[in-house]
């Protein structure tokens, strides 16, 4: 059970870092001194954390993008897609180890899903 909680916290950290990067570069409401997100990004980060905490598939998946069930509301799903599209290619400059780990984990998960089918 502790392993699942670790995965959950790790996923939440990755998403939170990507939202911070997106907000810092795209929104004027980001507070550079405190690192506080603008209102819209704070809502998205809180929503993503809530969805992760309630995820029943956590032990079988690595990231939401690899999940068969998409539990985000359409509006929030579009917002998180925007964040991921922007932050995904740029995260390597801010968190290189995290970026490499994310790519490797995603590749392993996709390979595993392909073998299961």
C-alpha positions in Angstrom: 0.0 0.0 0.0 2.9 2.4 0.8 4.1 1.8 -2.8 0.9 3.0 -4.2 1.0 6.2 -2.1 4.5 6.8 -3.2 3.4 6.5 -6.9 0.5 8.8 -6.2 2.7 11.5 -4.6 5.2 11.2 -7.4 2.5 11.7 -10.0 1.1 14.7 -8.2 4.6 16.2 -8.0 5.2 15.8 -11.7 1.9 17.4 -12.6 2.4 20.2 -10.1 5.8 21.0 -11.5 4.4 21.1 -15.0 1.6 23.4 -14.0 4.1 25.7 -12.3 6.2 25.8 -15.4 3.2 26.6 -17.6 1.9 29.3 -15.2 5.3 30.9 -14.7 5.8 31.3 -18.4 2.2 32.1 -19.6 0.3 33.9 -16.9 0.8 37.3 -15.3 -0.9 36.1 -12.1 2.1 33.9 -11.2 4.0 35.3 -8.2 7.7 34.9 -8.8 8.7 35.7 -5.2 6.5 33.1 -3.6 6.0 30.7 -6.5 2.3 31.0 -6.1 0.2 30.0 -9.1 -2.5 32.2 -10.6 -6.1 31.4 -9.6 -6.9 29.3 -12.8 -3.7 27.2 -12.4 -4.2 26.7 -8.7 -7.7 25.4 -9.5 -6.2 23.0 -12.1 -3.5 21.8 -9.7 -6.0 21.2 -6.9 -8.3 19.4 -9.4 -5.5 17.2 -10.7 -4.4 16.3 -7.1 -8.0 15.4 -6.2 -8.4 13.2 -9.3 -5.1 11.5 -8.4 -6.1 10.9 -4.8 -9.3 9.2 -5.9 -7.8 7.1 -8.7 -8.7 3.4 -8.3 -6.2 2.4 -11.0 -3.1 3.8 -9.4 -1.4 0.5 -8.8 -1.7 -0.5 -12.4 -0.8 2.8 -14.2 2.0 5.3 -14.2 0.4 8.4 -15.4 -3.1 9.6 -16.3 -2.2 9.7 -20.0 -1.6 6.0 -19.9 -4.9 5.2 -18.2 -7.9 3.7 -20.1 -10.4 5.7 -18.1 -10.2 9.4 -18.2 -11.8 10.9 -15.2 -11.2 14.6 -15.8 -14.1 16.8 -16.8 -13.8 17.8 -20.4 -13.0 21.4 -19.5 -10.3 20.4 -17.1 -9.0 17.8 -19.4 -8.4 20.4 -22.1 -6.6 22.7 -19.6 -4.3 19.9 -18.5 -3.6 19.0 -22.2 -2.6 22.6 -22.8 -0.3 22.5 -19.8 1.3 19.2 -20.9 1.7 20.3 -24.5 3.6 23.4 -23.3 5.5 22.0 -20.3 6.3 18.6 -21.7 9.1 19.6 -24.1 10.4 22.4 -21.8 10.6 20.5 -18.5 13.9 19.0 -19.4 15.5 22.4 -19.0 14.1 22.9 -15.5 14.0 19.3 -14.1 16.2 17.1 -16.4 16.1 14.0 -14.1 12.4 14.2 -13.7 11.9 14.6 -17.5 14.1 11.6 -18.3 12.4 9.5 -15.6 9.0 10.5 -17.0 9.9 9.5 -20.5 11.3 6.1 -19.5 8.4 5.3 -17.2 5.9 6.2 -20.0 7.7 4.0 -22.5 7.8 1.1 -20.1 4.1 1.5 -19.4 3.1 1.7 -23.1 5.2 -1.4 -23.8 3.5 -3.2 -20.9 0.0 -2.2 -22.1 0.8 -3.4 -25.6 1.9 -6.8 -24.4 -1.3 -7.2 -22.3 -3.4 -6.7 -25.4 
